[in-house]
Amino acid sequence: MKSLVKEFTKGIIKENATFVLALGLCPTLAVSVSVVNGIGMGIAATFVLLGSSLIVSLIKDFIPSKIRIPCYIVIIATFVTIAELCLKAYSPALDRSLGIYVPLIVVNCMVLGRAEAFACKNNLISSFCDGLGMGVGFTLALILISAIREFLGSGQILGYTLFKGFEPVFVFGMPSGALLVIGLLLGFFNLLNNKKT
């Protein structure tokens, strides 16, 4: 049980895809303009991570080693298609906001990396915990970045004004603002890790 908790929490803290491994930064930069977008992308990525990790873990012994990467990509693409169709059906506005970045989860290094580095070498339950932890860590990172950008760029979070008279800094709503926020957060988390060691 202790090892399963460790597999789950490592994706949130020790091996966070965004702040530690710096993976999946393309969708992070693009969709983190609002918290709603961050939550939507995080849920979609978590669904794909969970589904692909479970399937890869189940069929790892049947996939020939020479074609394992193409097989993983087909599995990941299947779950991405499911996520994209669900978004189109149940949340068309969010689907339009996320745009091309949901289909691009197929080639996200974080998802393929978990299939190659973890799910193909571990059992079903460990792979589930790993996939869920990485997805939750990615979602939390997106929410943090999105909240900072949305507040500084528009003066609101989820449509609510927090401080009256706050003057937004419009650069945070632009791609350069995303780079600035991610850079500062990466520096902050590196500083925390260096103090721990």
MARLUMFI-95233 format. One record per residue (C-alpha): residue number from 1; x, y, z. Coordinates in Angstrom, 1 decimal. Layout:
node i: NUM	px: X	py: Y	pz: Z
...
***
This chain:
node i: 1	px: 0.0	py: 0.0	pz: 0.0
node i: 2	px: 2.8	py: 2.4	pz: 0.9
node i: 3	px: 4.4	py: 1.9	pz: -2.5
node i: 4	px: 1.1	py: 2.6	pz: -4.3
node i: 5	px: 0.9	py: 5.9	pz: -2.4
node i: 6	px: 4.5	py: 6.7	pz: -3.4
node i: 7	px: 3.7	py: 5.9	pz: -7.1
node i: 8	px: 0.7	py: 8.3	pz: -6.9
node i: 9	px: 2.4	py: 11.2	pz: -5.1
node i: 10	px: 5.6	py: 11.2	pz: -7.2
node i: 11	px: 3.7	py: 12.5	pz: -10.2
node i: 12	px: 2.4	py: 15.4	pz: -8.1
node i: 13	px: 5.6	py: 16.4	pz: -6.3
node i: 14	px: 8.9	py: 14.6	pz: -7.1
node i: 15	px: 8.3	py: 13.9	pz: -10.8
node i: 16	px: 5.8	py: 16.6	pz: -11.7
node i: 17	px: 5.7	py: 16.7	pz: -15.5
node i: 18	px: 5.6	py: 20.5	pz: -15.7
node i: 19	px: 7.7	py: 21.8	pz: -12.8
node i: 20	px: 10.3	py: 19.0	pz: -12.5
node i: 21	px: 10.5	py: 17.1	pz: -15.8
node i: 22	px: 9.5	py: 20.1	pz: -18.0
node i: 23	px: 7.3	py: 17.9	pz: -20.2
node i: 24	px: 4.1	py: 18.8	pz: -22.0
node i: 25	px: 5.0	py: 22.5	pz: -22.0
node i: 26	px: 3.4	py: 23.2	pz: -25.4
node i: 27	px: -0.2	py: 22.7	pz: -24.3
node i: 28	px: 0.6	py: 24.2	pz: -20.9
node i: 29	px: 1.8	py: 27.5	pz: -22.6
node i: 30	px: -1.1	py: 27.5	pz: -25.0
node i: 31	px: -4.2	py: 26.7	pz: -22.9
node i: 32	px: -3.3	py: 28.2	pz: -19.5
node i: 33	px: -5.0	py: 31.6	pz: -20.3
node i: 34	px: -7.9	py: 30.6	pz: -18.0
node i: 35	px: -8.5	py: 28.2	pz: -15.1
node i: 36	px: -11.4	py: 26.6	pz: -17.0
node i: 37	px: -9.0	py: 25.7	pz: -19.9
node i: 38	px: -6.4	py: 24.4	pz: -17.5
node i: 39	px: -8.9	py: 22.1	pz: -15.7
node i: 40	px: -10.3	py: 20.9	pz: -19.1
node i: 41	px: -6.8	py: 20.1	pz: -20.5
node i: 42	px: -5.8	py: 18.5	pz: -17.2
node i: 43	px: -8.8	py: 16.2	pz: -17.1
node i: 44	px: -8.3	py: 15.2	pz: -20.8
node i: 45	px: -4.6	py: 14.5	pz: -20.2
node i: 46	px: -5.4	py: 12.6	pz: -17.0
node i: 47	px: -8.0	py: 10.4	pz: -18.8
node i: 48	px: -5.5	py: 9.6	pz: -21.6
node i: 49	px: -2.7	py: 8.9	pz: -19.1
node i: 50	px: -4.9	py: 6.6	pz: -17.0
node i: 51	px: -6.4	py: 4.7	pz: -20.0
node i: 52	px: -3.1	py: 4.3	pz: -21.9
node i: 53	px: -1.3	py: 3.2	pz: -18.7
node i: 54	px: -3.9	py: 0.6	pz: -17.9
node i: 55	px: -4.0	py: -0.9	pz: -21.4
node i: 56	px: -0.2	py: -0.9	pz: -21.9
node i: 57	px: 0.2	py: -2.6	pz: -18.5
node i: 58	px: -2.4	py: -5.2	pz: -19.5
node i: 59	px: -1.0	py: -6.1	pz: -22.9
node i: 60	px: 2.8	py: -5.4	pz: -22.4
node i: 61	px: 3.6	py: -9.1	pz: -22.6
node i: 62	px: 1.9	py: -9.5	pz: -26.0
node i: 63	px: 3.5	py: -6.6	pz: -27.8
node i: 64	px: 6.7	py: -7.4	pz: -29.8
node i: 65	px: 9.5	py: -5.2	pz: -28.7
node i: 66	px: 10.2	py: -4.0	pz: -32.3
node i: 67	px: 6.7	py: -2.4	pz: -32.6
node i: 68	px: 6.0	py: -1.3	pz: -29.0
node i: 69	px: 6.2	py: 2.5	pz: -29.6
node i: 70	px: 3.8	py: 2.4	pz: -32.6
node i: 71	px: 1.5	py: 0.2	pz: -30.5
node i: 72	px: 1.6	py: 2.7	pz: -27.6
node i: 73	px: 0.9	py: 5.6	pz: -29.9
node i: 74	px: -2.2	py: 3.8	pz: -31.3
node i: 75	px: -3.4	py: 3.1	pz: -27.7
node i: 76	px: -2.8	py: 6.7	pz: -26.7
node i: 77	px: -4.5	py: 8.0	pz: -29.9
node i: 78	px: -7.6	py: 5.9	pz: -29.1
node i: 79	px: -8.0	py: 7.5	pz: -25.7
node i: 80	px: -7.3	py: 11.0	pz: -27.1
node i: 81	px: -10.1	py: 10.4	pz: -29.7
node i: 82	px: -12.5	py: 9.4	pz: -26.9
node i: 83	px: -11.6	py: 12.5	pz: -24.9
node i: 84	px: -11.9	py: 14.8	pz: -27.9
node i: 85	px: -15.3	py: 13.4	pz: -28.9
node i: 86	px: -16.6	py: 13.7	pz: -25.3
node i: 87	px: -15.4	py: 17.3	pz: -25.2
node i: 88	px: -17.2	py: 18.0	pz: -28.5
node i: 89	px: -20.4	py: 16.4	pz: -27.3
node i: 90	px: -20.6	py: 17.7	pz: -23.8
node i: 91	px: -18.6	py: 20.9	pz: -23.7
node i: 92	px: -18.3	py: 22.5	pz: -27.2
node i: 93	px: -17.2	py: 25.8	pz: -25.8
node i: 94	px: -14.3	py: 24.2	pz: -24.0
node i: 95	px: -13.5	py: 22.1	pz: -27.0
node i: 96	px: -13.2	py: 25.3	pz: -29.1
node i: 97	px: -11.0	py: 26.9	pz: -26.4
node i: 98	px: -8.6	py: 24.0	pz: -26.3
node i: 99	px: -8.5	py: 23.7	pz: -30.0
node i: 100	px: -5.7	py: 21.6	pz: -31.5
node i: 101	px: -4.1	py: 20.9	pz: -28.2
node i: 102	px: -6.3	py: 18.0	pz: -27.2
node i: 103	px: -5.5	py: 16.0	pz: -30.3
node i: 104	px: -1.8	py: 16.9	pz: -29.7
node i: 105	px: -1.9	py: 14.9	pz: -26.4
node i: 106	px: -1.1	py: 11.9	pz: -28.7
node i: 107	px: 2.5	py: 13.2	pz: -29.1
node i: 108	px: 2.8	py: 14.6	pz: -25.6
node i: 109	px: 6.1	py: 13.3	pz: -24.2
node i: 110	px: 4.6	py: 12.9	pz: -20.8
node i: 111	px: 2.0	py: 10.4	pz: -21.9
node i: 112	px: 4.3	py: 8.4	pz: -24.2
node i: 113	px: 7.1	py: 8.6	pz: -21.6
node i: 114	px: 4.8	py: 7.0	pz: -18.9
node i: 115	px: 3.8	py: 4.2	pz: -21.2
node i: 116	px: 7.5	py: 3.5	pz: -22.1
node i: 117	px: 9.1	py: 4.1	pz: -18.8
node i: 118	px: 6.6	py: 2.8	pz: -16.3
node i: 119	px: 3.4	py: 1.0	pz: -17.6
node i: 120	px: 5.2	py: -1.5	pz: -19.8
node i: 121	px: 7.3	py: -2.6	pz: -16.8
node i: 122	px: 4.8	py: -2.6	pz: -14.0
node i: 123	px: 1.5	py: -4.2	pz: -12.9
node i: 124	px: -2.0	py: -2.8	pz: -13.5
node i: 125	px: -2.5	py: -1.3	pz: -10.0
node i: 126	px: 1.0	py: 0.4	pz: -10.0
node i: 127	px: 0.4	py: 1.7	pz: -13.5
node i: 128	px: -3.0	py: 3.1	pz: -12.5
node i: 129	px: -1.5	py: 4.9	pz: -9.5
node i: 130	px: 1.4	py: 6.3	pz: -11.6
node i: 131	px: -0.9	py: 7.5	pz: -14.4
node i: 132	px: -3.4	py: 9.1	pz: -11.9
node i: 133	px: -0.6	py: 10.8	pz: -10.0
node i: 134	px: 1.1	py: 12.2	pz: -13.2
node i: 135	px: -2.3	py: 13.4	pz: -14.4
node i: 136	px: -3.2	py: 15.0	pz: -11.1
node i: 137	px: 0.2	py: 16.7	pz: -11.0
node i: 138	px: -0.2	py: 18.0	pz: -14.5
node i: 139	px: -3.7	py: 19.3	pz: -13.8
node i: 140	px: -2.6	py: 21.0	pz: -10.6
node i: 141	px: 0.3	py: 22.7	pz: -12.5
node i: 142	px: -2.1	py: 23.8	pz: -15.2
node i: 143	px: -4.5	py: 25.2	pz: -12.6
node i: 144	px: -1.7	py: 27.1	pz: -10.8
node i: 145	px: -0.3	py: 28.6	pz: -14.0
node i: 146	px: -3.8	py: 29.4	pz: -15.3
node i: 147	px: -4.9	py: 31.1	pz: -12.1
node i: 148	px: -1.8	py: 33.3	pz: -12.0
node i: 149	px: -2.2	py: 34.2	pz: -15.7
node i: 150	px: -5.9	py: 34.8	pz: -15.6
node i: 151	px: -5.7	py: 36.9	pz: -12.4
node i: 152	px: -2.7	py: 39.0	pz: -13.6
node i: 153	px: -3.9	py: 39.2	pz: -17.2
node i: 154	px: -7.6	py: 40.0	pz: -16.7
node i: 155	px: -8.0	py: 40.8	pz: -12.9
node i: 156	px: -10.4	py: 37.9	pz: -12.6
node i: 157	px: -10.4	py: 34.2	pz: -11.8
node i: 158	px: -13.3	py: 32.0	pz: -13.1
node i: 159	px: -15.1	py: 35.3	pz: -14.0
node i: 160	px: -15.0	py: 36.7	pz: -10.5
node i: 161	px: -13.1	py: 39.9	pz: -9.8
node i: 162	px: -11.0	py: 39.5	pz: -6.7
node i: 163	px: -9.7	py: 43.0	pz: -6.1
node i: 164	px: -11.6	py: 46.1	pz: -7.1
node i: 165	px: -9.4	py: 48.7	pz: -8.9
node i: 166	px: -6.8	py: 46.1	pz: -9.9
node i: 167	px: -5.2	py: 47.0	pz: -13.2
node i: 168	px: -4.5	py: 43.9	pz: -15.3
node i: 169	px: -1.2	py: 43.4	pz: -17.0
node i: 170	px: -2.2	py: 42.3	pz: -20.4
node i: 171	px: 1.1	py: 40.6	pz: -21.2
node i: 172	px: 0.1	py: 37.7	pz: -18.9
node i: 173	px: -2.8	py: 36.9	pz: -21.3
node i: 174	px: -0.3	py: 36.5	pz: -24.2
node i: 175	px: 2.1	py: 33.7	pz: -24.9
node i: 176	px: 5.0	py: 35.7	pz: -23.6
node i: 177	px: 3.2	py: 35.9	pz: -20.3
node i: 178	px: 2.9	py: 32.1	pz: -20.2
node i: 179	px: 6.7	py: 31.8	pz: -20.6
node i: 180	px: 7.3	py: 34.4	pz: -17.9
node i: 181	px: 5.0	py: 32.6	pz: -15.4
node i: 182	px: 6.3	py: 29.1	pz: -16.1
node i: 183	px: 9.9	py: 30.4	pz: -15.9
node i: 184	px: 9.3	py: 32.0	pz: -12.5
node i: 185	px: 7.5	py: 28.9	pz: -11.2
node i: 186	px: 10.2	py: 26.6	pz: -12.4
node i: 187	px: 12.8	py: 28.8	pz: -10.7
node i: 188	px: 10.7	py: 28.8	pz: -7.5
node i: 189	px: 10.3	py: 25.0	pz: -7.4
node i: 190	px: 14.0	py: 24.5	pz: -8.2
node i: 191	px: 14.8	py: 26.8	pz: -5.3
node i: 192	px: 12.6	py: 24.7	pz: -3.0
node i: 193	px: 14.2	py: 21.5	pz: -4.2
node i: 194	px: 17.7	py: 22.8	pz: -3.7
node i: 195	px: 16.8	py: 23.9	pz: -0.1
node i: 196	px: 15.6	py: 20.4	pz: 0.7
node i: 197	px: 18.8	py: 18.7	pz: -0.4
***
